[in-house]
């Protein structure tokens, strides 16, 4: 085993590296209207949180879909970040939820 693999294994087992990606949360987002700047604002607010893997925002659907690590952030924290950015987020059932 090379040194890099050994360091990664120790860090993962010790809880220093998080590999538990995969949760998805979906939000209905009110207040975006049809502005592309809203999409950027929400994306930046959510991406500032720890444990965010991906953010997909649809202005047309008034929806944000976020992949995140539940060990680092909760769906409530994501909702709060969207609300603090000036919008009203409501957690909703994801169409194709992955766990």
Jmol script that loads the backbone (N, CA, C; Angstrom):
load data "model"
ATOM      1  N   UNK A   1       0.859  -1.173   0.000  1.00  0.00           N
ATOM      2  CA  UNK A   1       0.000   0.000   0.000  1.00  0.00           C
ATOM      3  C   UNK A   1       0.905   1.235   0.000  1.00  0.00           C
ATOM      4  N   UNK A   2       0.604   2.198  -0.894  1.00  0.00           N
ATOM      5  CA  UNK A   2       1.444   3.395  -0.933  1.00  0.00           C
ATOM      6  C   UNK A   2       1.056   4.356   0.192  1.00  0.00           C
ATOM      7  N   UNK A   3       1.921   5.317   0.437  1.00  0.00           N
ATOM      8  CA  UNK A   3       1.721   6.242   1.559  1.00  0.00           C
ATOM      9  C   UNK A   3       0.441   7.057   1.430  1.00  0.00           C
ATOM     10  N   UNK A   4       0.122   7.508   0.208  1.00  0.00           N
ATOM     11  CA  UNK A   4      -1.073   8.317   0.004  1.00  0.00           C
ATOM     12  C   UNK A   4      -2.348   7.526   0.337  1.00  0.00           C
ATOM     13  N   UNK A   5      -2.406   6.280  -0.108  1.00  0.00           N
ATOM     14  CA  UNK A   5      -3.562   5.439   0.190  1.00  0.00           C
ATOM     15  C   UNK A   5      -3.685   5.198   1.687  1.00  0.00           C
ATOM     16  N   UNK A   6      -2.567   4.999   2.357  1.00  0.00           N
ATOM     17  CA  UNK A   6      -2.570   4.769   3.797  1.00  0.00           C
ATOM     18  C   UNK A   6      -3.052   6.017   4.539  1.00  0.00           C
ATOM     19  N   UNK A   7      -2.581   7.186   4.120  1.00  0.00           N
ATOM     20  CA  UNK A   7      -3.011   8.443   4.757  1.00  0.00           C
ATOM     21  C   UNK A   7      -4.509   8.646   4.563  1.00  0.00           C
ATOM     22  N   UNK A   8      -4.996   8.399   3.348  1.00  0.00           N
ATOM     23  CA  UNK A   8      -6.430   8.556   3.086  1.00  0.00           C
ATOM     24  C   UNK A   8      -7.249   7.588   3.934  1.00  0.00           C
ATOM     25  N   UNK A   9      -6.799   6.350   4.044  1.00  0.00           N
ATOM     26  CA  UNK A   9      -7.517   5.355   4.831  1.00  0.00           C
ATOM     27  C   UNK A   9      -7.574   5.772   6.305  1.00  0.00           C
ATOM     28  N   UNK A  10      -6.466   6.230   6.845  1.00  0.00           N
ATOM     29  CA  UNK A  10      -6.432   6.663   8.241  1.00  0.00           C
ATOM     30  C   UNK A  10      -7.338   7.877   8.447  1.00  0.00           C
ATOM     31  N   UNK A  11      -7.278   8.836   7.515  1.00  0.00           N
ATOM     32  CA  UNK A  11      -8.100  10.038   7.627  1.00  0.00           C
ATOM     33  C   UNK A  11      -9.582   9.698   7.535  1.00  0.00           C
ATOM     34  N   UNK A  12      -9.937   8.785   6.640  1.00  0.00           N
ATOM     35  CA  UNK A  12     -11.338   8.393   6.486  1.00  0.00           C
ATOM     36  C   UNK A  12     -11.839   7.678   7.741  1.00  0.00           C
ATOM     37  N   UNK A  13     -11.070   6.739   8.239  1.00  0.00           N
ATOM     38  CA  UNK A  13     -11.474   6.006   9.438  1.00  0.00           C
ATOM     39  C   UNK A  13     -11.510   6.909  10.661  1.00  0.00           C
ATOM     40  N   UNK A  14     -10.648   7.913  10.678  1.00  0.00           N
ATOM     41  CA  UNK A  14     -10.599   8.844  11.793  1.00  0.00           C
ATOM     42  C   UNK A  14     -11.643   9.938  11.715  1.00  0.00           C
ATOM     43  N   UNK A  15     -12.404   9.978  10.622  1.00  0.00           N
ATOM     44  CA  UNK A  15     -13.452  10.976  10.487  1.00  0.00           C
ATOM     45  C   UNK A  15     -12.988  12.311   9.941  1.00  0.00           C
ATOM     46  N   UNK A  16     -11.744  12.373   9.437  1.00  0.00           N
ATOM     47  CA  UNK A  16     -11.219  13.632   8.921  1.00  0.00           C
ATOM     48  C   UNK A  16     -11.632  13.887   7.480  1.00  0.00           C
ATOM     49  N   UNK A  17     -11.993  12.849   6.746  1.00  0.00           N
ATOM     50  CA  UNK A  17     -12.419  12.978   5.362  1.00  0.00           C
ATOM     51  C   UNK A  17     -13.820  12.402   5.269  1.00  0.00           C
ATOM     52  N   UNK A  18     -14.734  13.168   4.712  1.00  0.00           N
ATOM     53  CA  UNK A  18     -16.105  12.706   4.594  1.00  0.00           C
ATOM     54  C   UNK A  18     -16.338  12.141   3.200  1.00  0.00           C
ATOM     55  N   UNK A  19     -16.781  10.910   3.130  1.00  0.00           N
ATOM     56  CA  UNK A  19     -17.068  10.295   1.836  1.00  0.00           C
ATOM     57  C   UNK A  19     -18.547   9.931   1.723  1.00  0.00           C
ATOM     58  N   UNK A  20     -19.387  10.449   2.612  1.00  0.00           N
ATOM     59  CA  UNK A  20     -20.809  10.068   2.641  1.00  0.00           C
ATOM     60  C   UNK A  20     -21.667  11.053   1.854  1.00  0.00           C
ATOM     61  N   UNK A  21     -21.384  11.200   0.570  1.00  0.00           N
ATOM     62  CA  UNK A  21     -22.218  12.053  -0.281  1.00  0.00           C
ATOM     63  C   UNK A  21     -23.444  11.253  -0.690  1.00  0.00           C
ATOM     64  N   UNK A  22     -24.469  11.942  -1.143  1.00  0.00           N
ATOM     65  CA  UNK A  22     -25.569  11.204  -1.724  1.00  0.00           C
ATOM     66  C   UNK A  22     -26.944  11.654  -1.314  1.00  0.00           C
ATOM     67  N   UNK A  23     -27.125  12.370  -0.207  1.00  0.00           N
ATOM     68  CA  UNK A  23     -28.463  12.828   0.128  1.00  0.00           C
ATOM     69  C   UNK A  23     -28.865  13.964  -0.794  1.00  0.00           C
ATOM     70  N   UNK A  24     -30.143  14.039  -1.045  1.00  0.00           N
ATOM     71  CA  UNK A  24     -30.679  15.076  -1.918  1.00  0.00           C
ATOM     72  C   UNK A  24     -31.870  15.732  -1.240  1.00  0.00           C
ATOM     73  N   UNK A  25     -31.911  17.051  -1.291  1.00  0.00           N
ATOM     74  CA  UNK A  25     -33.050  17.794  -0.757  1.00  0.00           C
ATOM     75  C   UNK A  25     -33.589  18.691  -1.863  1.00  0.00           C
ATOM     76  N   UNK A  26     -34.905  18.794  -1.917  1.00  0.00           N
ATOM     77  CA  UNK A  26     -35.560  19.613  -2.930  1.00  0.00           C
ATOM     78  C   UNK A  26     -36.382  20.696  -2.234  1.00  0.00           C
ATOM     79  N   UNK A  27     -36.335  21.887  -2.808  1.00  0.00           N
ATOM     80  CA  UNK A  27     -37.009  23.034  -2.214  1.00  0.00           C
ATOM     81  C   UNK A  27     -37.825  23.770  -3.266  1.00  0.00           C
ATOM     82  N   UNK A  28     -39.029  24.174  -2.899  1.00  0.00           N
ATOM     83  CA  UNK A  28     -39.790  25.134  -3.689  1.00  0.00           C
ATOM     84  C   UNK A  28     -39.279  26.493  -3.229  1.00  0.00           C
ATOM     85  N   UNK A  29     -38.893  27.358  -4.165  1.00  0.00           N
ATOM     86  CA  UNK A  29     -38.317  28.655  -3.814  1.00  0.00           C
ATOM     87  C   UNK A  29     -39.187  29.770  -4.385  1.00  0.00           C
ATOM     88  N   UNK A  30     -39.811  30.532  -3.495  1.00  0.00           N
ATOM     89  CA  UNK A  30     -40.642  31.669  -3.893  1.00  0.00           C
ATOM     90  C   UNK A  30     -39.805  32.938  -3.905  1.00  0.00           C
ATOM     91  N   UNK A  31     -40.109  33.833  -4.849  1.00  0.00           N
ATOM     92  CA  UNK A  31     -39.444  35.132  -4.898  1.00  0.00           C
ATOM     93  C   UNK A  31     -38.380  35.247  -5.969  1.00  0.00           C
ATOM     94  N   UNK A  32     -38.183  34.189  -6.748  1.00  0.00           N
ATOM     95  CA  UNK A  32     -37.167  34.244  -7.801  1.00  0.00           C
ATOM     96  C   UNK A  32     -37.677  34.975  -9.033  1.00  0.00           C
ATOM     97  N   UNK A  33     -38.973  35.000  -9.237  1.00  0.00           N
ATOM     98  CA  UNK A  33     -39.576  35.555 -10.450  1.00  0.00           C
ATOM     99  C   UNK A  33     -38.891  34.933 -11.663  1.00  0.00           C
ATOM    100  N   UNK A  34     -38.310  35.723 -12.528  1.00  0.00           N
ATOM    101  CA  UNK A  34     -37.628  35.139 -13.693  1.00  0.00           C
ATOM    102  C   UNK A  34     -36.238  35.745 -13.870  1.00  0.00           C
ATOM    103  N   UNK A  35     -35.590  36.055 -12.755  1.00  0.00           N
ATOM    104  CA  UNK A  35     -34.271  36.691 -12.866  1.00  0.00           C
ATOM    105  C   UNK A  35     -33.152  35.668 -12.722  1.00  0.00           C
ATOM    106  N   UNK A  36     -32.168  35.773 -13.615  1.00  0.00           N
ATOM    107  CA  UNK A  36     -31.038  34.849 -13.536  1.00  0.00           C
ATOM    108  C   UNK A  36     -30.117  35.203 -12.365  1.00  0.00           C
ATOM    109  N   UNK A  37     -30.138  36.459 -11.923  1.00  0.00           N
ATOM    110  CA  UNK A  37     -29.327  36.855 -10.765  1.00  0.00           C
ATOM    111  C   UNK A  37     -29.805  36.143  -9.505  1.00  0.00           C
ATOM    112  N   UNK A  38     -31.100  35.857  -9.431  1.00  0.00           N
ATOM    113  CA  UNK A  38     -31.648  35.133  -8.276  1.00  0.00           C
ATOM    114  C   UNK A  38     -31.030  33.745  -8.187  1.00  0.00           C
ATOM    115  N   UNK A  39     -30.884  33.112  -9.317  1.00  0.00           N
ATOM    116  CA  UNK A  39     -30.292  31.777  -9.385  1.00  0.00           C
ATOM    117  C   UNK A  39     -28.861  31.816  -8.842  1.00  0.00           C
ATOM    118  N   UNK A  40     -28.103  32.826  -9.232  1.00  0.00           N
ATOM    119  CA  UNK A  40     -26.723  32.966  -8.773  1.00  0.00           C
ATOM    120  C   UNK A  40     -26.685  33.241  -7.272  1.00  0.00           C
ATOM    121  N   UNK A  41     -27.550  34.133  -6.802  1.00  0.00           N
ATOM    122  CA  UNK A  41     -27.595  34.489  -5.384  1.00  0.00           C
ATOM    123  C   UNK A  41     -27.888  33.270  -4.516  1.00  0.00           C
ATOM    124  N   UNK A  42     -28.875  32.490  -4.898  1.00  0.00           N
ATOM    125  CA  UNK A  42     -29.238  31.289  -4.133  1.00  0.00           C
ATOM    126  C   UNK A  42     -28.114  30.264  -4.186  1.00  0.00           C
ATOM    127  N   UNK A  43     -27.544  30.069  -5.366  1.00  0.00           N
ATOM    128  CA  UNK A  43     -26.453  29.114  -5.517  1.00  0.00           C
ATOM    129  C   UNK A  43     -25.266  29.450  -4.622  1.00  0.00           C
ATOM    130  N   UNK A  44     -24.887  30.722  -4.589  1.00  0.00           N
ATOM    131  CA  UNK A  44     -23.772  31.144  -3.738  1.00  0.00           C
ATOM    132  C   UNK A  44     -24.092  30.972  -2.258  1.00  0.00           C
ATOM    133  N   UNK A  45     -25.310  31.293  -1.862  1.00  0.00           N
ATOM    134  CA  UNK A  45     -25.705  31.160  -0.453  1.00  0.00           C
ATOM    135  C   UNK A  45     -25.628  29.702   0.006  1.00  0.00           C
ATOM    136  N   UNK A  46     -26.085  28.792  -0.832  1.00  0.00           N
ATOM    137  CA  UNK A  46     -26.085  27.371  -0.470  1.00  0.00           C
ATOM    138  C   UNK A  46     -24.670  26.796  -0.523  1.00  0.00           C
ATOM    139  N   UNK A  47     -23.898  27.176  -1.542  1.00  0.00           N
ATOM    140  CA  UNK A  47     -22.547  26.622  -1.699  1.00  0.00           C
ATOM    141  C   UNK A  47     -21.594  27.071  -0.601  1.00  0.00           C
ATOM    142  N   UNK A  48     -21.945  28.115   0.137  1.00  0.00           N
ATOM    143  CA  UNK A  48     -21.113  28.552   1.265  1.00  0.00           C
ATOM    144  C   UNK A  48     -21.203  27.581   2.441  1.00  0.00           C
ATOM    145  N   UNK A  49     -22.242  26.778   2.473  1.00  0.00           N
ATOM    146  CA  UNK A  49     -22.413  25.820   3.564  1.00  0.00           C
ATOM    147  C   UNK A  49     -21.447  24.654   3.409  1.00  0.00           C
ATOM    148  N   UNK A  50     -20.999  24.069   4.514  1.00  0.00           N
ATOM    149  CA  UNK A  50     -20.135  22.886   4.412  1.00  0.00           C
ATOM    150  C   UNK A  50     -20.946  21.680   3.928  1.00  0.00           C
ATOM    151  N   UNK A  51     -20.304  20.790   3.209  1.00  0.00           N
ATOM    152  CA  UNK A  51     -20.953  19.538   2.823  1.00  0.00           C
ATOM    153  C   UNK A  51     -21.850  19.607   1.611  1.00  0.00           C
ATOM    154  N   UNK A  52     -21.821  20.701   0.862  1.00  0.00           N
ATOM    155  CA  UNK A  52     -22.645  20.823  -0.336  1.00  0.00           C
ATOM    156  C   UNK A  52     -21.868  20.253  -1.523  1.00  0.00           C
ATOM    157  N   UNK A  53     -22.474  19.296  -2.208  1.00  0.00           N
ATOM    158  CA  UNK A  53     -21.846  18.682  -3.369  1.00  0.00           C
ATOM    159  C   UNK A  53     -22.285  19.353  -4.662  1.00  0.00           C
ATOM    160  N   UNK A  54     -23.575  19.630  -4.792  1.00  0.00           N
ATOM    161  CA  UNK A  54     -24.102  20.180  -6.036  1.00  0.00           C
ATOM    162  C   UNK A  54     -25.393  20.935  -5.756  1.00  0.00           C
ATOM    163  N   UNK A  55     -25.595  22.022  -6.499  1.00  0.00           N
ATOM    164  CA  UNK A  55     -26.829  22.810  -6.394  1.00  0.00           C
ATOM    165  C   UNK A  55     -27.355  23.018  -7.806  1.00  0.00           C
ATOM    166  N   UNK A  56     -28.603  22.651  -8.026  1.00  0.00           N
ATOM    167  CA  UNK A  56     -29.242  22.853  -9.328  1.00  0.00           C
ATOM    168  C   UNK A  56     -30.500  23.677  -9.090  1.00  0.00           C
ATOM    169  N   UNK A  57     -30.548  24.862  -9.692  1.00  0.00           N
ATOM    170  CA  UNK A  57     -31.669  25.773  -9.468  1.00  0.00           C
ATOM    171  C   UNK A  57     -32.403  26.003 -10.777  1.00  0.00           C
ATOM    172  N   UNK A  58     -33.707  25.837 -10.753  1.00  0.00           N
ATOM    173  CA  UNK A  58     -34.546  26.109 -11.910  1.00  0.00           C
ATOM    174  C   UNK A  58     -35.464  27.280 -11.583  1.00  0.00           C
ATOM    175  N   UNK A  59     -35.223  28.411 -12.244  1.00  0.00           N
ATOM    176  CA  UNK A  59     -36.073  29.586 -12.044  1.00  0.00           C
ATOM    177  C   UNK A  59     -37.468  29.285 -12.578  1.00  0.00           C
ATOM    178  N   UNK A  60     -37.534  28.615 -13.730  1.00  0.00           N
ATOM    179  CA  UNK A  60     -38.825  28.291 -14.352  1.00  0.00           C
ATOM    180  C   UNK A  60     -39.703  27.434 -13.438  1.00  0.00           C
ATOM    181  N   UNK A  61     -39.095  26.434 -12.792  1.00  0.00           N
ATOM    182  CA  UNK A  61     -39.846  25.539 -11.896  1.00  0.00           C
ATOM    183  C   UNK A  61     -39.936  26.093 -10.477  1.00  0.00           C
ATOM    184  N   UNK A  62     -39.206  27.186 -10.193  1.00  0.00           N
ATOM    185  CA  UNK A  62     -39.113  27.751  -8.841  1.00  0.00           C
ATOM    186  C   UNK A  62     -38.649  26.670  -7.860  1.00  0.00           C
ATOM    187  N   UNK A  63     -37.546  26.014  -8.224  1.00  0.00           N
ATOM    188  CA  UNK A  63     -37.076  24.851  -7.472  1.00  0.00           C
ATOM    189  C   UNK A  63     -35.561  24.862  -7.331  1.00  0.00           C
ATOM    190  N   UNK A  64     -35.095  24.383  -6.190  1.00  0.00           N
ATOM    191  CA  UNK A  64     -33.673  24.146  -5.958  1.00  0.00           C
ATOM    192  C   UNK A  64     -33.502  22.692  -5.524  1.00  0.00           C
ATOM    193  N   UNK A  65     -32.575  21.999  -6.156  1.00  0.00           N
ATOM    194  CA  UNK A  65     -32.260  20.616  -5.812  1.00  0.00           C
ATOM    195  C   UNK A  65     -30.802  20.598  -5.367  1.00  0.00           C
ATOM    196  N   UNK A  66     -30.575  20.088  -4.161  1.00  0.00           N
ATOM    197  CA  UNK A  66     -29.244  20.154  -3.554  1.00  0.00           C
ATOM    198  C   UNK A  66     -28.783  18.762  -3.139  1.00  0.00           C
ATOM    199  N   UNK A  67     -27.584  18.375  -3.598  1.00  0.00           N
ATOM    200  CA  UNK A  67     -26.951  17.145  -3.126  1.00  0.00           C
ATOM    201  C   UNK A  67     -25.983  17.564  -2.022  1.00  0.00           C
ATOM    202  N   UNK A  68     -26.027  16.842  -0.907  1.00  0.00           N
ATOM    203  CA  UNK A  68     -25.238  17.241   0.250  1.00  0.00           C
ATOM    204  C   UNK A  68     -24.871  16.049   1.120  1.00  0.00           C
ATOM    205  N   UNK A  69     -23.930  16.295   2.030  1.00  0.00           N
ATOM    206  CA  UNK A  69     -23.527  15.285   3.005  1.00  0.00           C
ATOM    207  C   UNK A  69     -24.287  15.542   4.302  1.00  0.00           C
ATOM    208  N   UNK A  70     -25.120  14.605   4.747  1.00  0.00           N
ATOM    209  CA  UNK A  70     -25.883  14.804   5.980  1.00  0.00           C
ATOM    210  C   UNK A  70     -25.008  14.846   7.234  1.00  0.00           C
ATOM    211  N   UNK A  71     -23.755  14.403   7.101  1.00  0.00           N
ATOM    212  CA  UNK A  71     -22.831  14.478   8.232  1.00  0.00           C
ATOM    213  C   UNK A  71     -22.323  15.890   8.457  1.00  0.00           C
ATOM    214  N   UNK A  72     -22.485  16.761   7.445  1.00  0.00           N
ATOM    215  CA  UNK A  72     -21.946  18.111   7.532  1.00  0.00           C
ATOM    216  C   UNK A  72     -23.001  19.208   7.536  1.00  0.00           C
ATOM    217  N   UNK A  73     -24.160  18.957   6.958  1.00  0.00           N
ATOM    218  CA  UNK A  73     -25.198  19.987   6.849  1.00  0.00           C
ATOM    219  C   UNK A  73     -26.568  19.308   6.799  1.00  0.00           C
ATOM    220  N   UNK A  74     -27.592  20.021   7.244  1.00  0.00           N
ATOM    221  CA  UNK A  74     -28.954  19.474   7.220  1.00  0.00           C
ATOM    222  C   UNK A  74     -29.795  20.202   6.176  1.00  0.00           C
ATOM    223  N   UNK A  75     -30.912  19.583   5.820  1.00  0.00           N
ATOM    224  CA  UNK A  75     -31.815  20.242   4.874  1.00  0.00           C
ATOM    225  C   UNK A  75     -32.397  21.527   5.475  1.00  0.00           C
ATOM    226  N   UNK A  76     -32.550  21.563   6.790  1.00  0.00           N
ATOM    227  CA  UNK A  76     -33.040  22.781   7.461  1.00  0.00           C
ATOM    228  C   UNK A  76     -32.015  23.904   7.332  1.00  0.00           C
ATOM    229  N   UNK A  77     -30.729  23.586   7.451  1.00  0.00           N
ATOM    230  CA  UNK A  77     -29.680  24.601   7.294  1.00  0.00           C
ATOM    231  C   UNK A  77     -29.656  25.143   5.864  1.00  0.00           C
ATOM    232  N   UNK A  78     -29.889  24.267   4.897  1.00  0.00           N
ATOM    233  CA  UNK A  78     -29.944  24.699   3.496  1.00  0.00           C
ATOM    234  C   UNK A  78     -31.152  25.618   3.288  1.00  0.00           C
ATOM    235  N   UNK A  79     -32.293  25.219   3.830  1.00  0.00           N
ATOM    236  CA  UNK A  79     -33.506  26.039   3.738  1.00  0.00           C
ATOM    237  C   UNK A  79     -33.260  27.418   4.366  1.00  0.00           C
ATOM    238  N   UNK A  80     -32.629  27.450   5.507  1.00  0.00           N
ATOM    239  CA  UNK A  80     -32.331  28.707   6.203  1.00  0.00           C
ATOM    240  C   UNK A  80     -31.416  29.596   5.365  1.00  0.00           C
ATOM    241  N   UNK A  81     -30.423  29.006   4.704  1.00  0.00           N
ATOM    242  CA  UNK A  81     -29.505  29.778   3.859  1.00  0.00           C
ATOM    243  C   UNK A  81     -30.255  30.428   2.704  1.00  0.00           C
ATOM    244  N   UNK A  82     -31.192  29.691   2.111  1.00  0.00           N
ATOM    245  CA  UNK A  82     -31.995  30.254   1.012  1.00  0.00           C
ATOM    246  C   UNK A  82     -32.871  31.388   1.535  1.00  0.00           C
ATOM    247  N   UNK A  83     -33.485  31.173   2.690  1.00  0.00           N
ATOM    248  CA  UNK A  83     -34.338  32.213   3.293  1.00  0.00           C
ATOM    249  C   UNK A  83     -33.531  33.468   3.618  1.00  0.00           C
ATOM    250  N   UNK A  84     -32.336  33.294   4.171  1.00  0.00           N
ATOM    251  CA  UNK A  84     -31.492  34.439   4.524  1.00  0.00           C
ATOM    252  C   UNK A  84     -31.010  35.201   3.288  1.00  0.00           C
ATOM    253  N   UNK A  85     -30.988  34.525   2.138  1.00  0.00           N
ATOM    254  CA  UNK A  85     -30.604  35.180   0.882  1.00  0.00           C
ATOM    255  C   UNK A  85     -31.741  36.043   0.338  1.00  0.00           C
ATOM    256  N   UNK A  86     -32.909  35.989   0.989  1.00  0.00           N
ATOM    257  CA  UNK A  86     -34.021  36.846   0.595  1.00  0.00           C
ATOM    258  C   UNK A  86     -35.158  36.151  -0.121  1.00  0.00           C
ATOM    259  N   UNK A  87     -35.186  34.833  -0.059  1.00  0.00           N
ATOM    260  CA  UNK A  87     -36.229  34.062  -0.738  1.00  0.00           C
ATOM    261  C   UNK A  87     -36.964  33.214   0.291  1.00  0.00           C
ATOM    262  N   UNK A  88     -38.042  32.586  -0.113  1.00  0.00           N
ATOM    263  CA  UNK A  88     -38.810  31.732   0.789  1.00  0.00           C
ATOM    264  C   UNK A  88     -38.726  30.302   0.286  1.00  0.00           C
ATOM    265  N   UNK A  89     -37.975  29.475   1.001  1.00  0.00           N
ATOM    266  CA  UNK A  89     -37.791  28.076   0.618  1.00  0.00           C
ATOM    267  C   UNK A  89     -38.677  27.170   1.453  1.00  0.00           C
ATOM    268  N   UNK A  90     -39.268  26.193   0.785  1.00  0.00           N
ATOM    269  CA  UNK A  90     -40.085  25.178   1.443  1.00  0.00           C
ATOM    270  C   UNK A  90     -39.566  23.814   1.003  1.00  0.00           C
ATOM    271  N   UNK A  91     -39.260  22.960   1.968  1.00  0.00           N
ATOM    272  CA  UNK A  91     -38.796  21.613   1.633  1.00  0.00           C
ATOM    273  C   UNK A  91     -39.949  20.857   0.988  1.00  0.00           C
ATOM    274  N   UNK A  92     -39.638  20.164  -0.108  1.00  0.00           N
ATOM    275  CA  UNK A  92     -40.667  19.385  -0.814  1.00  0.00           C
ATOM    276  C   UNK A  92     -40.139  18.012  -1.151  1.00  0.00           C
ATOM    277  N   UNK A  93     -41.034  17.139  -1.524  1.00  0.00           N
ATOM    278  CA  UNK A  93     -40.664  15.783  -1.957  1.00  0.00           C
ATOM    279  C   UNK A  93     -39.925  15.875  -3.280  1.00  0.00           C
ATOM    280  N   UNK A  94     -38.778  15.222  -3.380  1.00  0.00           N
ATOM    281  CA  UNK A  94     -38.021  15.188  -4.628  1.00  0.00           C
ATOM    282  C   UNK A  94     -38.677  14.200  -5.587  1.00  0.00           C
ATOM    283  N   UNK A  95     -38.671  14.535  -6.849  1.00  0.00           N
ATOM    284  CA  UNK A  95     -39.264  13.643  -7.854  1.00  0.00           C
ATOM    285  C   UNK A  95     -38.497  12.337  -7.954  1.00  0.00           C
ATOM    286  N   UNK A  96     -37.169  12.433  -8.021  1.00  0.00           N
ATOM    287  CA  UNK A  96     -36.308  11.243  -8.105  1.00  0.00           C
ATOM    288  C   UNK A  96     -35.312  11.293  -6.976  1.00  0.00           C
ATOM    289  N   UNK A  97     -35.789  11.169  -5.761  1.00  0.00           N
ATOM    290  CA  UNK A  97     -34.923  11.304  -4.586  1.00  0.00           C
ATOM    291  C   UNK A  97     -33.933  10.167  -4.515  1.00  0.00           C
ATOM    292  N   UNK A  98     -32.661  10.529  -4.265  1.00  0.00           N
ATOM    293  CA  UNK A  98     -31.650   9.496  -4.076  1.00  0.00           C
ATOM    294  C   UNK A  98     -31.141   9.558  -2.650  1.00  0.00           C
ATOM    295  N   UNK A  99     -30.975   8.431  -2.015  1.00  0.00           N
ATOM    296  CA  UNK A  99     -30.483   8.351  -0.642  1.00  0.00           C
ATOM    297  C   UNK A  99     -29.270   7.469  -0.585  1.00  0.00           C
TER     298      UNK A  99
END
end "model"
wireframe off; spacefill off
backbone 0.3
color backbone group
